[in-house]
Amino acid sequence: MSVGENSLPPEPADALAAVVALRRLADQLEAAAVEQAMRAGWSWPQVSEALGVTRQAVHKKHAKRLIAAGVKLRRRGDERV
């Protein structure tokens, strides 16, 4: 998908503010979706594959917050039946 100049607000400051707002929204959506997946029993590799990042990257970004939220995280070798 391509964004043409006609799609941008006329003022660069407004366009850049929109980018910041979208990044924040995307971060919030990712955090909620990762928490939902982990509460549903997904593994770090499953989440990382769905996001298109490494397991280490998703763990580093989300593990501390998930633990603080009381989410029981799976460890390697944990099997859910």
C-alpha positions as CSV (number, residue, x, y, z in Angstrom):
1,M,0.0,0.0,0.0
2,S,1.3,3.4,-0.9
3,V,0.4,6.7,0.6
4,G,0.4,9.6,-1.8
5,E,0.9,13.3,-0.9
6,N,-2.8,13.8,-1.3
7,S,-3.4,11.4,1.6
8,L,-1.2,13.4,4.0
9,P,-2.4,16.4,6.1
10,P,-1.2,19.6,4.5
11,E,1.0,20.5,7.4
12,P,4.1,18.3,8.1
13,A,3.7,18.7,11.8
14,D,0.1,17.3,11.5
15,A,1.3,14.4,9.4
16,L,4.1,13.5,11.9
17,A,1.7,13.8,14.8
18,A,-0.5,11.3,13.1
19,V,2.5,8.9,12.7
20,V,3.2,9.2,16.4
21,A,-0.5,8.5,17.3
22,L,-0.6,5.5,15.0
23,R,2.6,4.1,16.5
24,R,1.1,4.4,20.0
25,L,-2.1,2.8,19.0
26,A,-0.2,0.0,17.3
27,D,1.9,-0.6,20.4
28,Q,-1.3,-0.7,22.6
29,L,-2.9,-3.1,20.2
30,E,0.2,-5.4,20.1
31,A,0.4,-5.4,23.9
32,A,-3.3,-6.4,24.2
33,A,-3.1,-9.0,21.5
34,V,0.1,-10.6,23.0
35,E,-1.5,-10.7,26.5
36,Q,-4.6,-12.3,25.0
37,A,-2.5,-14.9,23.2
38,M,-0.4,-15.7,26.3
39,R,-3.5,-16.0,28.5
40,A,-4.9,-18.4,25.8
41,G,-1.9,-20.6,26.2
42,W,0.2,-19.6,23.2
43,S,3.9,-20.1,23.3
44,W,6.5,-17.4,22.7
45,P,7.4,-19.0,19.4
46,Q,3.8,-18.9,18.3
47,V,3.4,-15.2,19.2
48,S,6.7,-14.3,17.6
49,E,5.8,-16.0,14.4
50,A,2.4,-14.3,14.3
51,L,4.1,-10.9,14.8
52,G,7.0,-11.6,12.4
53,V,9.7,-11.1,15.0
54,T,12.1,-13.3,16.9
55,R,11.0,-15.1,20.1
56,Q,13.7,-13.2,22.0
57,A,12.4,-9.8,20.7
58,V,8.8,-10.5,21.8
59,H,9.9,-11.9,25.1
60,K,12.1,-8.9,25.9
61,K,9.3,-6.4,24.9
62,H,6.4,-8.1,26.8
63,A,7.5,-10.5,29.5
64,K,8.0,-8.1,32.4
65,R,4.6,-6.4,31.7
66,L,2.8,-9.8,31.4
67,I,4.3,-11.1,34.7
68,A,3.3,-7.8,36.4
69,A,-0.3,-8.4,35.0
70,G,-0.4,-11.9,36.6
71,V,-0.2,-13.8,33.3
72,K,1.2,-17.3,33.8
73,L,3.9,-17.6,31.1
74,R,4.8,-20.9,29.5
75,R,8.4,-22.1,29.7
76,R,10.2,-24.2,27.2
77,G,9.0,-27.8,27.4
78,D,5.7,-26.8,29.0
79,E,2.9,-28.8,27.3
80,R,-0.7,-27.7,27.4
81,V,-3.2,-30.4,27.0
